[in-house]
């Protein structure tokens, strides 16, 4: 290491004196050498991306902008999320085959009584003053005639003269089911309102007529790109602002389900939204200490919408499908015959995979391409990647015998998909762990099966992230490429969002970037969390009904996405890669060149507890015309952004000077830096 030896001597020999003064070591000077004229491995466009799973109310109540819970009365308890008053009956012979339930509102029997229903929304109905909301429902008067529905947004705890904060009306006529729509403009900003419907006589002059209601919906008019069945604008914008290269969906464990009936079935998530059946969310019962017994998926955010978002963001779609294994964490091997699909019965699952590719890529005259076209997208979505299974594994002799539970199924999928779609890239998995018997068993089997990539998951503590800077340096370059599909630093005893763990994620990603020849994709997880409905943390983006917040981990990911470059450059300290090794002063670093912009980009994480001076030399660059730095730092290692302080810790950019082909900078303790220079 090229170090200021006087400073090093003070550091080594004067520790006691230093500790007695300011408890800080003398500031080392480290020289990083970037071989600017040696562009190496190409960095794939898919390198950094996003992984969506419907956990923490990420879909309904989150990214999916629907504001009404249980809008079609299909929850196991049909009125869950609703309060009924007056004369209300739930019926099950409605107009939508896969959502047959609806409610019938009838005359309460007295002019001073009321009939109606009230919805609580997702942790309350949230509105912004002067914002407009679209309300739609399907209705009929089964016995003929006309009726009026009076719609209120109510503040039930109001101390004012009325609970009503906004109102609209819909007039219903005739025996046939029809879709009715109106708009309502909010008068107040509030996050704890309710949605109420009164039944009354037409124009208040006629008798009250029985009225049936189905698929009652409320969306902000200002959805992402103004779509009727749209996404919440601020959350979708946050994803777009990342500039992701790949989007994995619809999740991990929800793909499997606690049982196979609960698995995510993509065919249920396409077609008219009114006829998409609900699904019990895999995370509903997983954590008894954070239980949400009304956590279901409406499938309003379905595969069509996922593909559409990928198109919006300009990234590759990466759907994941069930391989016929329910969650192996929740189902013991002795129950395998009861809970998993036998190999001989796997054909429908394989056909679902084949049909998915046809839905995404088939022409409009194919069966599933026609479904896509009828939904408004006649052109194909150009699917190139498909994941089979999530965190599945095989069993060795010490863990239930030599049972290729996952790989035997994966081979059947692979054979069928490669025969039909030879250019499709298949993604397998090495299970739920980053090391251990299951990982060691599966990694070589992925090579044997010749998958294109395999999916690694690791949620580990600070020590793991700081000690695994070389994780990918010695991977088999002749095997499949790597997809780091789920990872995050979970603080030991501090499993929540805070700056220090985000910094260690940034440090780890230098090793991902340095090994871009073998690592082709990486996605942090989880993506979203509702502050009133979370079950898992840390998470990248937090939100409530009105606001959202990007965590420090979000900004780490964004810095890598925005400055990923096109090719890796060698960067060394004393001739060695910079991976937090002993005598490297807690430094992690990677370097890339962007051939399109002509920028040379160096990322450095100082994970040490002391400031450092860096001399970054760009060998053979022949002078630097401009240089800038982007710093991400917090003096409080336990801090993160919050909904009240969403920009408490954000990257800060400034210009820096250069001397020939060298930049000299001071890097504060516990800081992530991106240095960008041009010739």
N, C-alpha and C positions, 0 to 999 in steps of 0.2 A: 504494500500500500504506500502510495506517495503521500507522505504525511509530514506536517511541520514537526520535526523531531524535538525541538525545544518544548513545544506545547505538549508533545506526547510524553516527554520526560516529566514535565510537571504533573501531567495526568497520572503517570504511573507511580512517581516517587513522592509526590506532594499531596496525595489524596487526603491525608490527615489534616494538613494545613488548609487545603481548600475547603474541606468539610467544616472546619471551624470558622471559615470566613463567610461563604455564601452558599455552601452545600452544592456548588456547581463545579464540574471539572473544567479544566482549561479547554478553550475552544479548539477542537482539531480542525485541520484543513485537509480536505480530501479532494484528490483530483480524479475526475471521471473522464474517461477517454471514449469518445464516440467516433467510430470509423464511418465517417460520413460518405465515403466513396465505396462502401461495401454493402449495398442493399441486399438483404437476404430474403427470407421466406415472405411470400405474399400474405397479407392480412386479409382474410375473407370479409366480404361485406356483411356476413352473418356474425361476425366476431362478438359483438356486444348487442344484447337485445333485452327483451322483456318476457317474463313468464307470468301468465295469468292463471290464478286458481280462485274459485269461488269459496274462499275462506274469509273470515272477518267481515262478512257482508260486502264482499268485493263486487258482486254482480247486482242482484236485487237489493236495493237500498244503497247502492254504490255507483259503479260505472254505468249500469243500466238505469236510465233516468226515470223509470216508472216510479210513481210516488204512492200507489195504492197496494197495500199488502193483501194477498189472497184475492186478487181481483176477479177471479172466476169461481170462487167458493169451492175450490177443489182440494183444500187442505184436508187431512184426515178428519179434523173437526171443522165442518163446513163453514162455520162462522168465526173461526179463529181470525183475529185481527179486526173483527167487526163487533159492534154492539147493535142489537136489534131492539126496536121499541114499537109498541102498537101490535098490529097483526101482521106477522112476517112468517112465511113458510119457505123452507128449503125444498126444492124439487130437483129431479134428476133426469128429466126427459128433454133437455135443452137442445139448441140448434147445432151444437158442436160435438161431434161424435166422441172426441177424446177429452172433452171438458163438458160433461152433460149437466152439471149442476147450475142452478140459478136460484134466485129468490123471487117470491111472489109477495108483493105488498098489497094489502087490502084495507078496506074501510075499517077504522078502529072501532066504529060503532057508536060514536058520540061526537058532536061537533066541537067539543072542547078537548078531544083527545087527538093524538098524532100517531101516524105510522111512518116508520123510516128506518134507516140504517146509518151507522157512523163508523168510519174507518180510522184507525190510529196511525196508519202509515208505518214507515220504518223508523222507529224511535221518534215519532212525531212527524206531522206534515210541516215541512219547512218552506217558507215563502219569503221572497224579497219584495219590499214595497215597490209598487208600480210595475212589477214584472207580470207578464202574461202567461197563463197556463192553459194548455189544451185539455179539455175534458171530453171523453167519449164513452159511450156505453151502447149495448144492444138492448132493445126493449120492445115490448108489445103490450097491448091490452087484450088479454086472452078471450074476453067475452065481448070484444068490440068496444067502440066508443073512443073517448079521448081522456087523457089525464095530463097533469102537469107535475113535473119533478122540480122541486126547489132545491138548489144545491148551495150549501153554505161551506165556507171555511170558517171554523169556529175556534175561539179561544175559550175553552171551557172553564178556565180559572180566572177569567176576566173580572175586574172590579167595575167595569163600565156598565152602561145601561143594557148592552146587548152582547151576546157571545159572538155574533156575526162579524167577521172581518172582511169578507168578500162574498158575493153571491152571483148566481146565474140561474137560468131556468131552461128546461128542455120540455117541449110539448110532445107527447107520444100519442099516436093515433093508429088504430087498426089492429087486426088480429095477427098480422105477420111480423116476424122478427125483422127489425131494421137497425142499422147503426145510426146513432144520433151523436152529434158533436156540438160543442160550444166552447167558448173561451171565457176565462175569468181573470180579472186583474186584481192582484193583491193590494190591499191597503196598508199592510204592515210588514215589517221584517220580523219574523219569528220562526222558531224551530220546533215548537211544541203544539201546533194547531191540530185540529181533527177535520176530517172530510165528512160532511153530513148531507144526507138526502132525505127531504120530506116528500111524502106523497100527498097531493091535494087535488081537489076538483079542478077541472079545466077552467081557467080564468076565475077561479074561486066562486063561480056562480053555479057550476054543475055539481051533481053528486060525485063522490069519490069513486073512481073506477079501478078495479083490480089491475095491477101493472106488474109485469115480469121484467126483471133486470138481470143482465149477464155481462161479464167482462167489462167491469167498470174501471176506467183508466184515467190517470191524470199525469201529464208530462209538462215540464217547462216548455214553453214555445221555443226558447233559445237552447235547443239541444245542439250537440256536435253536428255541424254542417246542416242544421235545421231539419233533420230527419224526424219523421213522425214517430217511428218506433226507435227512438234515438238514444244516444249516450249523453251522460252528464258532461256539459261542455268543459268545465274546468279540469275534470279528471282526464278526459280524453286529450285535452290540450297538453296536460303534463306529460302524457305518454308520447305524444307527437314531438314535444320539445326535447325529448331524449335523443331523437333521431336513431331509433333502434334499427338494427339490421335483421333481426329475426324476432318472431312473436310465437312463443309456444302456448298452446291452449288445448283444451279448456281447463286443464289443471293436472294435478298429480294424483293424489289419493281419490279425488272424486271420480276419476276415470275408472278406478277399480270398484269403488263402493264397499261398504261394510259387508253387503251381500250383492250378488250379481243383479238382483232386481233394482238395486240402488245405483248401479253403475251409470255413468253418463252415456246416453245413447244418442248419437248425433242426429239420427233420423227423426227423433222426437223434437229436435230443436230447429227444424226448418219448415217452410210452408207458412200459411196464414197464422199470425201470432195468436189469434183467438182459439186455434185448434191445436196448439202445442201443449201437451200434457205436462203437469208439474212433476217434479222429482224431489224426493226427500234428500236433503243435502247430506253428504257423507259426514260433514262436521257437526251436524245437529246434536248428536249424542256423544261425541268423542271425548269431550272434557267435562266431566260432571261438576268440576269446580267453576266452569264457565259455560253453563248450559243455556242454549237458546232453543227451546222446544218448538218454536214456530219457524225454524230455519229451513225453507224449501226453495227450490229453484223453479222459477216460472218458465225457463227456457226462452224468455223474451230476448235475452242476449244469447243467440244461438250460433251455429256454425256459419250461417250466411253473414251475420253481423261481425263475427270474428274475421272472416275473410275480407269483408269490406273495410274493417279497420286496418288490416295489413296493407291493403291497397292505399288507404288514406295516408298511412305512415311511410309508405315506400319500402316496406320490409318483407322478408320471406315469411309466409305462413308455415307453421310447424304444428299441425294437429297431432294429438296423441289419442290412440284408441285402445279399448279393452282387448286383452289377449285371452280372455276367458278365465282369468284368475281373480277372485275377489281379494280384498286386502289381506295379505298374508300375516300382517301384524295382528289382525283381529280374528284370524281363523287358523287354528292349529293344524298341523300336518295330518293328525289322525282324523280330522274332519274333511280331508281333501275331497273324498268322493261325494260328500254332501254339499259342499259349498262352491266347488269349482266345476268348470265344464270338462268333461272327459274328452280326450283327444278325438275320439270317434264322432263326437257331437259338436266339433268346433266349426263346422262348415258355415253356419249362419254368421258367426263372428268374422270369419274370413271374408264372406260375401259383403258384410258391412264395410270392411276396409276397401274392397274393390269398388263398391258403390260410392264410397266417399271420394275416391280419386275421380270417378266419373262425374260426380256432382261438382267438383272443383274444376276439372279440366275438360270434361266432355262437351261435345257440340250440343246445341239446343235441340237437336232431333234425337238425342239419346234419352233414356228414361230419366236419369237423375240430372243430366244437363238441362233438360226441359224444366225440372223443378226450379233450378237456379235461374233460368231465363224468366220463368213466370214470376219470380220474386224481384225481377227488375235488373238482372245482370246477364244479358245474353252472351257476353264474352266470357271466356274462361278466366279463372283466378290464377292460373299458372302455378299450381302446386308442384314443388320439387322435393319436399321432405315429408316423411311420415314416421311418427314414433309408434312403436308397438309395445304396449305395457308401460308401467310406471316404475315402481320400486320393487319389482318382482325378483325372485332369486331361485336358484336350485338348492338342493340339500346334499351335503356330503355325509360321510359315514358317521361323523360325530354329531350330526344334527338331523337325524331322521333317515339316514341311508342315502344311497346314490340315486337321488330322485331328480331328474332334470325337469322339474315342474315348469320352469319358465322356458328354457331353451328348446324343449321338445315342441312347445306350442309356437315359439318364435320361428322355428324352422318351417312349420306348415304355412305360416303367414308369408315368410320370405319366399318360399317356392312359388306360391300362388301370385304374389305381387310382382315378383321379378319376371314371371312368365307373361303376365299381362302388361306390365309397365316397366320395361328393363331400365329406363333412365331414372326412375324414382329412387331417391336416396332413402335407405331405411336406417332407423335409429333404434338400437337396442338399449340395454341398461346393465349396469354393474351393481344393481340393488340399492339399498338405502344407505350404505356406508362407504366411506372413502378408503377404508383398509379393513383387514380382518378376513376371516375364513370365507365369507360370502363374496366379498370383492375379489379375493384371490382365486376363487373358483370360477367366477363369471368372466373375468377379464380375458383369459385365454379362450374361453368358449365364444366370446364375441368375435374373436379373430377367426376361429374355426368356422363360424357361421357366415363370415364375410359381410357383416353389417358395414355400412358406410361410416357410421359414428356410433358411439355408445355414450349413454347419459350417466354422469357421475353426480352424486348429491353429497354435500357435506355442510352440516351445521355444527361448527366447532368453536371452542373457546379461544381466548387470546393466545395462549401458549401454542396451540396447534397452528394458528395462522402465522405466528412469528417464526415457527420452526420448520415450516414447509415451503420456504421460498424456492427450493429446488424440486418441487413435486413433479413437474413435467419435464425436467431436464433430461432424465434418463428413460423416458417412456419409449416403448418399441415403435420406431418410425415405420416399420413395415406392417403394422396392424391398423385397425380402424382409427379414424380421427376421434377426438374427444369433444363431447358437449358437456361443459360444466353447467348442468341444467338447473340445479338448485344449490345455492350456497349463501351463507351469511355468517358473520362472526357473532356468536352469542356469548356475551360477557359472563364470566364465571361468577355466579351470585348476583349478576346484574343483567338479567335477560330482558333488556329493553333497549330502545334506541338511545345511543349516546355516542359522542364524537369519537372516543378512543377506539371502539370496535369498528366504526366506519373507516378510520385511518388504517387499521390493520387489513381491512378488505382492500383498500387502495394499494397497500404494500403487496398483498397477495396477487393482485391483478397484474403487477409488473412481471411476475413469473408466467402468468397466462399469456401476456403479450409477447414476452421473449420467446415463447414456444408456439408461435402462431402457425408453425408448420404442422403441428400435431393437434393443437387446440383450435377448433374452427368455430365454436360457439360458447358463449357464457352468459348466463342469466341469473341475476340475484333473485332471491325469494324470501318471503312472499312480497307481492306487489302492493296490495291495498289493505287498509284496516279502518273500520269505522270506530271512532273513539268510544261509542256506546255499545259496540257489538264485536269486539275483538276476542279472539281465542288464542292467537299465536302472535308473538312478537320476538324480535324487532321486525318492522315492515318498512317498505320504501316510501309510501305515501299514506298519510293519515287524513281523515276527513270527518266532518259531521254533516248535518243536513244542508248547511249553508257555505261552509268554508273547507279549504283543503290546505295541506301543508306538505312540502317536500322535505324529507329528512336529509341529514348529511349524507347518508348512504345513497340517496337519489343523486346528489350532486357529484359524488364519486363516480357513479355510473355515467352520468351525463358528460363529465370531463373525458372519460375514456371513449364514449360514443362520438363526441365531437372532434376528438383529436386522435383517432385510431390510426391514421396514416394508411399507406398502401403497402409498405414493406418494412420488415424489422431491420434495425441497424445494430451491430455489435456495440455494446457499452460495457466497459470494464473499470474496475478499481484495482490497481496493482495487478493487472492481467487476469483478473477473475470476474465472473459475472457478479452483479451486485444483488445479493439475495439475503441480506441480514446475517451473514456469516460472522463468526468471531473475528474481531479486529476490523469490522466494517462499520462500527459505530451505529448500528441499528439502521443502516441505510438499505433501501431496496430501490432498484432503478431499472427502467427499460427505455429504449429509444427506437424511434421509427422515422421514416421519411414519407412525406406525402408527395408523390410525383405529380399529382394534379395541381397542387398549390405551390410546390417548391419549398414547403416548410419542413424543417427538421425539428422533431418534437422529442423532448426528454421528460420523462415522468420520474419523480423522486419522492419517496416517502421517508421522512426522518422519524422513526419510531422511538428514538432515544429520548432521554429526559433533558438533553442539553442542546443548545444552539450549535450549529456547525457552519463553517465556511466551506463552500464548494467552488472548485475551479473546474468548469466543464469545457473541455477542449474538443472541438469538432475537427478531427484530423482531415487534412486535404480539402477543407471547405473553401480556402482561399479568401477569407474575409467574411464578416457578417454585416449585412446592411441594416438589419433591424432585429430587435429582440424584445420579447415581452415575457412576463411571468404571470401565472395564475396560481394564487395561494389559497389553500383551505386550511384554516387553523382555528383553534379555540383554546383559550387559557384554562377553561373549565372542561376537563375531559369527560365529565358525566353529563354535560349539557347536550341538547339537540334543539332543533327548531320545534316550535309548538304552533297550535292554531292561533294563539294570541300573539306570538312572535314568530311568524313564518320565515323571516329573513334574519334570524338571530345569528346563524352561522351559514354564510354563503361564500362562494369563491370570489376573490378580489383580484382584479387584473390591473397590471401596471407595466409601463415600459422599463427596460433595464438597459444598461450600457454594455458594450462589447469591446474587447481589445483584440483586434485581429480576428482569430478564429476561436477566441476564448471568452466565456462569460464568467465573471466572478460574482458570487452571490452569497449572502448569509441566509441560512435556512434555520428558522426557529425550531426549537424542540417540538415534537408532536405536530408535524406539519406535512401536508401533501402539496407538492408543487408540480406544475407543468410549465416547462420552459420551451418557448417556440421561437426559432430563429430562421432567418432567410439569408441566402448568400448576399 
